[in-house]
Amino acid sequence: MEFKTLKAIFKHLFNFLVLSSLSFAATANVVLVDGHVRAMPASVPNTAAYFTLENHNNSDVKLVEVKTSVAKVAQLHTILEEDGMVKMRQVEGFTIPSHGSLTLQPTGDHVMLLSLTAPLVIDDKVPLELIFEDGQHLMIELTVLKQAAAQHDEHAEHHHHH
């Protein structure tokens, strides 16, 4: 009896080691920490993806392209302020510093998903393929969430049960 469970444990351990060494090579030590895709009204064909990546490499990593099956085009955008005007610019890539992180957010760098193939529904899972300058790919999955509620919307969030 005991021998059998040990054998099973070793088998699992072995499978786990094989799997983890595979994914270890594929992701180039870039890890998804958090993220979501912004839910939009069905009539809006574009949305944005926000996420945080951590780079555990000893060198900088540059995210140069994003592909997804849910949109025709995914573009890397940044928000710049010029002469007091906020402008959105498409950029070549986002650099994730060595042992640092990259945070994509509404007020800064983000990924635009243009010409959605179908409206996204809250809690949908959106697959994104991140492509780095060195040819590495990282598959991530983000959940569709409503845009973060602004401070003044807080009252709407509280449902009082009487």
MDTraj code that builds the backbone (N, CA, C; nanometers):
import mdtraj as md
import numpy as np

residues = "MET GLU PHE LYS THR LEU LYS ALA ILE PHE LYS HIS LEU PHE ASN PHE LEU VAL LEU SER SER LEU SER PHE ALA ALA THR ALA ASN VAL VAL LEU VAL ASP GLY HIS VAL ARG ALA MET PRO ALA SER VAL PRO ASN THR ALA ALA TYR PHE THR LEU GLU ASN HIS ASN ASN SER ASP VAL LYS LEU VAL GLU VAL LYS THR SER VAL ALA LYS VAL ALA GLN LEU HIS THR ILE LEU GLU GLU ASP GLY MET VAL LYS MET ARG GLN VAL GLU GLY PHE THR ILE PRO SER HIS GLY SER LEU THR LEU GLN PRO THR GLY ASP HIS VAL MET LEU LEU SER LEU THR ALA PRO LEU VAL ILE ASP ASP LYS VAL PRO LEU GLU LEU ILE PHE GLU ASP GLY GLN HIS LEU MET ILE GLU LEU THR VAL LEU LYS GLN ALA ALA ALA GLN HIS ASP GLU HIS ALA GLU HIS HIS HIS HIS HIS".split()
xyz = np.array([
    [0.0842, -0.1188, 0.0000],
    [0.0000, 0.0000, 0.0000],
    [0.0884, 0.1249, 0.0000],
    [0.1768, 0.1331, 0.0975],
    [0.2619, 0.2511, 0.1081],
    [0.3520, 0.2633, -0.0147],
    [0.4013, 0.1493, -0.0580],
    [0.4909, 0.1501, -0.1732],
    [0.4207, 0.2091, -0.2954],
    [0.2939, 0.1736, -0.3092],
    [0.2171, 0.2191, -0.4249],
    [0.2031, 0.3716, -0.4245],
    [0.1700, 0.4274, -0.3101],
    [0.1516, 0.5731, -0.3055],
    [0.2830, 0.6445, -0.3327],
    [0.3938, 0.5890, -0.2830],
    [0.5240, 0.6493, -0.3084],
    [0.5524, 0.6507, -0.4577],
    [0.5205, 0.5396, -0.5211],
    [0.5447, 0.5289, -0.6639],
    [0.4632, 0.6356, -0.7376],
    [0.3399, 0.6520, -0.6960],
    [0.2529, 0.7515, -0.7589],
    [0.3097, 0.8923, -0.7389],
    [0.3580, 0.9166, -0.6193],
    [0.4150, 1.0479, -0.5887],
    [0.5362, 1.0740, -0.6776],
    [0.6212, 0.9738, -0.6910],
    [0.7396, 0.9910, -0.7753],
    [0.7001, 1.0167, -0.9199],
    [0.5962, 0.9463, -0.9628],
    [0.5512, 0.9628, -1.1010],
    [0.5058, 1.1073, -1.1220],
    [0.4263, 1.1579, -1.0274],
    [0.3797, 1.2959, -1.0367],
    [0.4973, 1.3927, -1.0358],
    [0.5902, 1.3648, -0.9481],
    [0.7067, 1.4510, -0.9332],
    [0.7841, 1.4546, -1.0644],
    [0.7999, 1.3387, -1.1242],
    [0.8735, 1.3306, -1.2497],
    [0.8012, 1.4099, -1.3585],
    [0.6705, 1.3911, -1.3701],
    [0.5927, 1.4647, -1.4702],
    [0.6034, 1.6140, -1.4471],
    [0.5963, 1.6519, -1.3227],
    [0.6030, 1.7942, -1.2878],
    [0.7376, 1.8524, -1.3299],
    [0.8456, 1.7769, -1.3033],
    [0.9787, 1.8258, -1.3386],
    [0.9940, 1.8405, -1.4895],
    [0.9417, 1.7443, -1.5630],
    [0.9500, 1.7509, -1.7094],
    [0.8740, 1.8739, -1.7578],
    [0.7524, 1.8932, -1.7071],
    [0.6708, 2.0066, -1.7480],
    [0.7368, 2.1385, -1.7114],
    [0.7865, 2.1481, -1.5895],
    [0.8401, 2.2766, -1.5467],
    [0.9689, 2.3103, -1.6223],
    [1.0461, 2.2102, -1.6607],
    [1.1673, 2.2429, -1.7352],
    [1.1316, 2.2883, -1.8766],
    [1.0230, 2.2356, -1.9319],
    [0.9781, 2.2795, -2.0637],
    [0.9327, 2.4249, -2.0590],
    [0.8441, 2.4557, -1.9661],
    [0.7904, 2.5907, -1.9620],
    [0.9005, 2.6892, -1.9226],
    [0.9953, 2.6417, -1.8470],
    [1.1065, 2.7248, -1.8031],
    [1.1822, 2.7780, -1.9246],
    [1.2051, 2.6917, -2.0210],
    [1.2795, 2.7319, -2.1404],
    [1.1944, 2.8245, -2.2260],
    [1.0655, 2.7979, -2.2325],
    [0.9810, 2.8686, -2.3281],
    [0.9518, 3.0119, -2.2872],
    [0.9419, 3.0379, -2.1585],
    [0.8950, 3.1699, -2.1189],
    [1.0067, 3.2690, -2.0925],
    [1.1284, 3.2283, -2.1041],
    [1.2410, 3.3200, -2.0870],
    [1.2335, 3.3946, -1.9542],
    [1.1785, 3.3289, -1.8542],
    [1.1741, 3.3899, -1.7208],
    [1.0940, 3.5194, -1.7128],
    [0.9991, 3.5351, -1.8028],
    [0.9079, 3.6489, -1.7914],
    [0.7763, 3.5925, -1.7407],
    [0.7256, 3.6529, -1.6346],
    [0.6095, 3.5969, -1.5655],
    [0.4952, 3.6972, -1.5630],
    [0.3766, 3.6493, -1.5920],
    [0.2571, 3.7329, -1.5795],
    [0.2196, 3.7409, -1.4319],
    [0.2071, 3.8621, -1.3799],
    [0.1749, 3.8778, -1.2390],
    [0.0244, 3.9024, -1.2237],
    [-0.0295, 3.9830, -1.3142],
    [-0.1667, 4.0258, -1.2971],
    [-0.2111, 4.0852, -1.4292],
    [-0.3406, 4.0887, -1.4536],
    [-0.3842, 4.1559, -1.5749],
    [-0.5301, 4.1326, -1.6048],
    [-0.5814, 4.2156, -1.6945],
    [-0.7189, 4.1969, -1.7398],
    [-0.7376, 4.2680, -1.8732],
    [-0.8466, 4.2319, -1.9394],
    [-0.8874, 4.3015, -2.0613],
    [-1.0117, 4.3806, -2.0249],
    [-1.0160, 4.5042, -2.0711],
    [-1.1262, 4.5919, -2.0340],
    [-1.2538, 4.5558, -2.1099],
    [-1.3607, 4.5357, -2.0368],
    [-1.4901, 4.5063, -2.0986],
    [-1.5464, 4.6349, -2.1585],
    [-1.5940, 4.6267, -2.2814],
    [-1.6513, 4.7416, -2.3498],
    [-1.7935, 4.7091, -2.3929],
    [-1.8747, 4.8121, -2.4203],
    [-2.0081, 4.7846, -2.4755],
    [-1.9931, 4.7067, -2.6058],
    [-2.0903, 4.6232, -2.6372],
    [-2.0813, 4.5380, -2.7559],
    [-2.0622, 4.6193, -2.8836],
    [-2.1064, 4.7448, -2.8827],
    [-2.0971, 4.8270, -3.0034],
    [-1.9560, 4.8806, -3.0286],
    [-1.8692, 4.8694, -2.9287],
    [-1.7335, 4.9228, -2.9424],
    [-1.6403, 4.8113, -2.9909],
    [-1.5771, 4.8309, -3.1064],
    [-1.4976, 4.7218, -3.1652],
    [-1.3569, 4.7077, -3.1088],
    [-1.3164, 4.8013, -3.0237],
    [-1.1790, 4.7975, -2.9717],
    [-1.1798, 4.7908, -2.8199],
    [-1.0744, 4.7358, -2.7648],
    [-1.0581, 4.7404, -2.6207],
    [-0.9093, 4.7420, -2.5903],
    [-0.8767, 4.7371, -2.4632],
    [-0.7365, 4.7419, -2.4237],
    [-0.7082, 4.6312, -2.3237],
    [-0.5833, 4.5855, -2.3254],
    [-0.5382, 4.4847, -2.2297],
    [-0.4356, 4.5503, -2.1392],
    [-0.4500, 4.5265, -2.0114],
    [-0.3565, 4.5801, -1.9126],
    [-0.3006, 4.4625, -1.8344],
    [-0.1705, 4.4589, -1.8164],
    [-0.1147, 4.3499, -1.7363],
    [0.0233, 4.3893, -1.6850],
    [0.0692, 4.3125, -1.5898],
    [0.2009, 4.3347, -1.5321],
    [0.2858, 4.2115, -1.5578],
    [0.4044, 4.2338, -1.6111],
    [0.4988, 4.1252, -1.6355],
    [0.6222, 4.1491, -1.5513],
    [0.6772, 4.0411, -1.4981],
    [0.8033, 4.0505, -1.4245],
    [0.9104, 3.9810, -1.5054],
    [1.0268, 4.0423, -1.5100],
    [1.1392, 3.9871, -1.5837],
    [1.2432, 3.9341, -1.4850],
    [1.2600, 3.8020, -1.4842],
    [1.3566, 3.7418, -1.3913],
    [1.4888, 3.7098, -1.4598],
    [1.5093, 3.7696, -1.5775],
    [1.6347, 3.7475, -1.6490],
    [1.7418, 3.8431, -1.5992],
    [1.8653, 3.8137, -1.6365],
    [1.9759, 3.9029, -1.6021],
    [1.9945, 4.0111, -1.7078],
    [1.9045, 4.0149, -1.8048],
    [1.9130, 4.1199, -1.9065],
    [1.7725, 4.1715, -1.9355],
    [1.7667, 4.2890, -1.9953],
    [1.6375, 4.3464, -2.0307],
    [1.5697, 4.2589, -2.1350],
    [1.4381, 4.2601, -2.1330],
    [1.3599, 4.1867, -2.2322],
    [1.2674, 4.2890, -2.2961],
    [1.2501, 4.2785, -2.4275],
    [1.1632, 4.3742, -2.4947],
    [1.0433, 4.3031, -2.5555],
    [0.9241, 4.3441, -2.5136],
    [0.7997, 4.2925, -2.5710],
    [0.7761, 4.3696, -2.6997],
    [0.7722, 4.2991, -2.8135],
    [0.7615, 4.3708, -2.9408],
    [0.6301, 4.3461, -3.0147],
    [0.5576, 4.2414, -2.9766],
    [0.4348, 4.2135, -3.0501],
    [0.3403, 4.1328, -2.9633],
    [0.2121, 4.1520, -2.9866],
    [0.1095, 4.0732, -2.9181],
    [0.0149, 4.0212, -3.0251],
    [-0.0195, 3.8942, -3.0153],
    [-0.1179, 3.8378, -3.1081],
    [-0.2316, 3.7803, -3.0254],
    [-0.3517, 3.7877, -3.0791],
    [-0.4657, 3.7290, -3.0096],
    [-0.5695, 3.6874, -3.1114],
    [-0.6434, 3.5825, -3.0767],
    [-0.7470, 3.5345, -3.1674],
    [-0.8741, 3.6185, -3.1560],
    [-0.8845, 3.7030, -3.0538],
    [-1.0106, 3.7762, -3.0328],
    [-1.0157, 3.9087, -3.1075],
    [-0.9017, 3.9512, -3.1635],
    [-0.8996, 4.0786, -3.2352],
    [-0.8130, 4.0649, -3.3599],
    [-0.8456, 4.1465, -3.4614],
    [-0.7660, 4.1409, -3.5843],
    [-0.6258, 4.1929, -3.5593],
    [-0.6163, 4.2980, -3.4802],
    [-0.4865, 4.3614, -3.4570],
    [-0.4677, 4.3885, -3.3086],
    [-0.3476, 4.3634, -3.2598],
    [-0.3127, 4.4062, -3.1237],
    [-0.1927, 4.4985, -3.1393],
    [-0.2029, 4.6182, -3.0822],
    [-0.0951, 4.7153, -3.0959],
    [-0.0439, 4.7577, -2.9595],
    [0.0861, 4.7821, -2.9542],
    [0.1468, 4.8331, -2.8313],
    [0.1354, 4.9851, -2.8353],
    [0.0731, 5.0409, -2.7351],
    [0.0534, 5.1848, -2.7314],
    [0.1098, 5.2428, -2.6032],
    [0.1463, 5.3677, -2.6106],
    [0.1866, 5.4396, -2.4911],
    [0.1135, 5.5728, -2.4904],
    [0.0977, 5.6294, -2.3746],
    [0.0323, 5.7588, -2.3644],
    [0.1366, 5.8634, -2.3298],
    [0.1425, 5.9647, -2.4126],
    [0.2407, 6.0714, -2.3946],
    [0.1677, 6.2015, -2.3691],
    [0.2310, 6.2896, -2.2964],
    [0.1739, 6.4217, -2.2789],
    [0.2614, 6.5201, -2.3546],
    [0.2010, 6.5878, -2.4502],
    [0.2745, 6.6887, -2.5266],
    [0.1972, 6.8181, -2.5206],
    [0.2601, 6.9245, -2.4761],
    [0.1950, 7.0560, -2.4653],
    [0.0626, 7.0458, -2.3905],
    [0.0619, 6.9672, -2.2850],
    [-0.0607, 6.9548, -2.2066],
    [-0.1671, 6.8692, -2.2728],
    [-0.1375, 6.8146, -2.3912],
    [-0.2325, 6.7271, -2.4592],
    [-0.1895, 6.5826, -2.4382],
    [-0.2857, 6.4965, -2.4089],
    [-0.2521, 6.3550, -2.3918],
    [-0.2721, 6.2856, -2.5263],
    [-0.1689, 6.2210, -2.5723],
    [-0.1764, 6.1549, -2.7026],
    [-0.1415, 6.0077, -2.6893],
    [-0.2064, 5.9287, -2.7730],
    [-0.1772, 5.7861, -2.7740],
    [-0.0878, 5.7593, -2.8939],
    [0.0202, 5.6887, -2.8724],
    [0.1163, 5.6597, -2.9778],
    [0.1406, 5.5110, -2.9847],
    [0.1498, 5.4619, -3.1051],
    [0.1902, 5.3220, -3.1190],
    [0.3416, 5.3159, -3.1049],
    [0.3913, 5.2163, -3.0339],
    [0.5362, 5.2058, -3.0120],
    [0.5888, 5.0720, -3.0623],
    [0.7193, 5.0669, -3.0799],
    [0.7868, 4.9465, -3.1306],
    [0.7862, 4.8348, -3.0279],
    [0.7924, 4.8727, -2.9010],
    [0.7991, 4.7688, -2.7992],
    [0.8103, 4.8291, -2.6609],
    [0.7918, 4.7439, -2.5619],
    [0.8062, 4.7849, -2.4215],
    [0.9240, 4.7081, -2.3647],
    [1.0168, 4.7790, -2.3045],
    [1.1306, 4.7116, -2.2427],
    [1.0974, 4.6778, -2.0980],
    [1.1234, 4.5538, -2.0607],
    [1.1055, 4.5125, -1.9212],
    [1.2465, 4.5013, -1.8644],
    [1.2815, 4.5888, -1.7712],
    [1.4189, 4.5868, -1.7198],
    [1.4518, 4.4560, -1.6487],
    [1.5785, 4.4207, -1.6531],
    [1.6277, 4.3018, -1.5846],
    [1.5857, 4.3059, -1.4383],
    [1.5249, 4.1979, -1.3917],
    [1.4759, 4.1855, -1.2540],
    [1.3806, 4.2999, -1.2172],
    [1.3138, 4.3528, -1.3190],
    [1.2148, 4.4581, -1.2947],
    [1.0810, 4.4136, -1.3501],
    [0.9879, 4.5070, -1.3585],
    [0.8579, 4.4690, -1.4108],
    [0.8047, 4.5770, -1.5038],
    [0.7095, 4.5374, -1.5847],
    [0.6420, 4.6269, -1.6778],
    [0.4952, 4.6244, -1.6392],
    [0.4385, 4.7412, -1.6165],
    [0.2970, 4.7468, -1.5828],
    [0.2240, 4.8231, -1.6913],
    [0.1276, 4.7562, -1.7528],
    [0.0466, 4.8211, -1.8550],
    [-0.0814, 4.8677, -1.7876],
    [-0.1148, 4.9933, -1.8054],
    [-0.2303, 5.0495, -1.7348],
    [-0.2947, 5.1582, -1.8202],
    [-0.4188, 5.1971, -1.7858],
    [-0.4922, 5.2934, -1.8686],
    [-0.4191, 5.4261, -1.8875],
    [-0.3385, 5.4659, -1.7900],
    [-0.2744, 5.5974, -1.7977],
    [-0.1357, 5.5932, -1.8607],
    [-0.0929, 5.4750, -1.9027],
    [0.0435, 5.4655, -1.9555],
    [0.0507, 5.3686, -2.0703],
    [0.1485, 5.2790, -2.0626],
    [0.1638, 5.1788, -2.1675],
    [0.0478, 5.0790, -2.1598],
    [0.0008, 5.0364, -2.2758],
    [-0.1044, 4.9346, -2.2775],
    [-0.1077, 4.8686, -2.4149],
    [-0.1860, 4.7619, -2.4251],
    [-0.2020, 4.6926, -2.5525],
    [-0.3440, 4.7198, -2.6009],
    [-0.3563, 4.7742, -2.7211],
    [-0.4881, 4.7965, -2.7796],
    [-0.5265, 4.6747, -2.8619],
    [-0.6483, 4.6278, -2.8422],
    [-0.7015, 4.5182, -2.9237],
    [-0.8024, 4.5819, -3.0185],
    [-0.7698, 4.5834, -3.1470],
    [-0.8499, 4.6548, -3.2458],
    [-0.9276, 4.5577, -3.3341],
    [-1.0487, 4.5980, -3.3724],
    [-1.1358, 4.5153, -3.4568],
    [-1.1588, 4.3786, -3.3938],
    [-1.2244, 4.3801, -3.2776],
    [-1.2559, 4.2541, -3.2089],
    [-1.3385, 4.1656, -3.3018],
    [-1.3092, 4.0368, -3.2985],
    [-1.3816, 3.9448, -3.3858],
    [-1.5213, 3.9176, -3.3310],
    [-1.5402, 3.9384, -3.2014],
    [-1.6730, 3.9240, -3.1387],
    [-1.6697, 4.0066, -3.0114],
    [-1.7869, 4.0558, -2.9673],
    [-1.7864, 4.1327, -2.8422],
    [-1.7359, 4.0461, -2.7274],
    [-1.6594, 4.1060, -2.6393],
    [-1.6087, 4.0327, -2.5238],
    [-1.7086, 4.0452, -2.4104],
    [-1.7257, 3.9376, -2.3401],
    [-1.8206, 3.9343, -2.2298],
    [-1.7410, 3.9278, -2.0998],
    [-1.7927, 3.9925, -1.9959],
    [-1.7240, 3.9915, -1.8668],
    [-1.7005, 3.8474, -1.8231],
    [-1.5835, 3.8225, -1.7714],
    [-1.5359, 3.6907, -1.7287],
    [-1.4893, 3.6015, -1.8434],
    [-1.5004, 3.6500, -1.9667],
    [-1.4394, 3.5763, -2.0779],
    [-1.2901, 3.5665, -2.0529],
    [-1.2296, 3.4627, -2.1072],
    [-1.0848, 3.4500, -2.1004],
    [-1.0289, 3.4858, -2.2381],
    [-0.9322, 3.5751, -2.2404],
    [-0.8736, 3.6189, -2.3662],
    [-0.7296, 3.5683, -2.3750],
    [-0.6994, 3.4844, -2.4753],
    [-0.5618, 3.4373, -2.4901],
    [-0.4787, 3.5427, -2.5629],
    [-0.3618, 3.5703, -2.5097],
    [-0.2703, 3.6626, -2.5766],
    [-0.1361, 3.5929, -2.5919],
    [-0.0767, 3.6086, -2.7089],
    [0.0569, 3.5555, -2.7307],
    [0.1512, 3.6740, -2.7311],
    [0.2413, 3.6757, -2.6347],
    [0.3379, 3.7845, -2.6249],
    [0.4650, 3.7411, -2.6969],
    [0.5145, 3.8279, -2.7828],
    [0.6336, 3.7944, -2.8607],
    [0.7425, 3.8938, -2.8250],
    [0.8577, 3.8396, -2.7881],
    [0.9683, 3.9229, -2.7437],
    [1.0727, 3.9372, -2.8537],
    [1.1563, 4.0376, -2.8400],
    [1.2548, 4.0712, -2.9413],
    [1.3492, 3.9548, -2.9708],
    [1.3782, 3.8743, -2.8699],
    [1.4721, 3.7628, -2.8912],
    [1.4033, 3.6400, -2.9497],
    [1.2772, 3.6557, -2.9894],
    [1.2068, 3.5440, -3.0514],
    [1.1303, 3.4572, -2.9537],
    [1.1412, 3.4863, -2.8253],
    [1.0673, 3.4079, -2.7265],
    [0.9184, 3.4435, -2.7320],
    [0.8358, 3.3443, -2.7021],
    [0.6915, 3.3661, -2.6983],
    [0.6413, 3.3314, -2.5585],
    [0.5397, 3.4014, -2.5150],
    [0.4777, 3.3689, -2.3863],
    [0.3274, 3.3750, -2.4058],
    [0.2586, 3.2645, -2.3758],
    [0.1134, 3.2624, -2.3863],
    [0.0564, 3.3014, -2.2507],
    [-0.0329, 3.3997, -2.2499],
    [-0.0999, 3.4355, -2.1257],
    [-0.2497, 3.4366, -2.1506],
    [-0.3265, 3.4357, -2.0444],
    [-0.4719, 3.4417, -2.0561],
    [-0.5204, 3.5471, -1.9581],
    [-0.5973, 3.6415, -2.0079],
    [-0.6481, 3.7488, -1.9231],
    [-0.7996, 3.7412, -1.9173],
    [-0.8549, 3.7770, -1.8037],
    [-1.0001, 3.7772, -1.7858],
    [-1.0545, 3.9141, -1.8238],
    [-1.1716, 3.9136, -1.8846],
    [-1.2375, 4.0395, -1.9192],
    [-1.3077, 4.0938, -1.7947],
    [-1.2725, 4.2158, -1.7578],
    [-1.3322, 4.2797, -1.6403],
    [-1.3866, 4.4160, -1.6789],
    [-1.4853, 4.4613, -1.6027],
    [-1.5317, 4.5975, -1.6217],
    [-1.4189, 4.6909, -1.5861],
    [-1.4134, 4.8063, -1.6480],
    [-1.3061, 4.9000, -1.6164],
    [-1.3116, 4.9312, -1.4681],
    [-1.1977, 4.9521, -1.4123],
    [-1.1895, 4.9805, -1.2690],
    [-1.2817, 5.0972, -1.2365],
    [-1.3642, 5.0784, -1.1366],
    [-1.4607, 5.1821, -1.1004],
    [-1.3870, 5.3062, -1.0505],
    [-1.4287, 5.4196, -1.0990],
    [-1.3691, 5.5450, -1.0516],
    [-1.4193, 5.5700, -0.9095],
    [-1.3482, 5.6557, -0.8380],
    [-1.3817, 5.6801, -0.6973],
    [-1.5277, 5.7180, -0.6772],
    [-1.5792, 5.8073, -0.7626],
    [-1.7151, 5.8566, -0.7368],
    [-1.8241, 5.7546, -0.7686],
    [-1.7870, 5.6435, -0.8296],
    [-1.8877, 5.5410, -0.8598],
    [-1.9089, 5.4457, -0.7425],
    [-1.8390, 5.4719, -0.6345],
    [-1.8372, 5.3742, -0.5276],
    [-1.9757, 5.3425, -0.4718],
    [-2.0621, 5.4423, -0.4648],
    [-2.1962, 5.4200, -0.4071],
    [-2.2699, 5.3096, -0.4829],
    [-2.2544, 5.3077, -0.6138],
    [-2.3268, 5.2107, -0.6969],
    [-2.2846, 5.0678, -0.6629],
    [-2.1642, 5.0543, -0.6085],
    [-2.1127, 4.9208, -0.5824],
    [-2.1765, 4.8562, -0.4586],
    [-2.2262, 4.9384, -0.3674],
    [-2.2798, 4.8838, -0.2433],
    [-2.4272, 4.8520, -0.2582],
    [-2.4597, 4.7244, -0.2421],
    [-2.6002, 4.6849, -0.2478],
    [-2.6462, 4.6638, -0.1056],
    [-2.7473, 4.7364, -0.0655],
    [-2.7956, 4.7219, 0.0715],
    [-2.9086, 4.6202, 0.0741],
    [-2.8930, 4.5203, 0.1543],
    [-2.9989, 4.4193, 0.1674],
    [-3.0769, 4.4499, 0.2936],
    [-3.2064, 4.4660, 0.2763],
    [-3.2900, 4.4920, 0.3950],
    [-3.3767, 4.3715, 0.4230],
])
top = md.Topology()
chain = top.add_chain()
for i, resn in enumerate(residues, 1):
    res = top.add_residue(resn, chain, resSeq=i)
    for name in ("N", "CA", "C"):
        top.add_atom(name, md.element.get_by_symbol(name[0]), res)
traj = md.Trajectory(xyz[None], top)
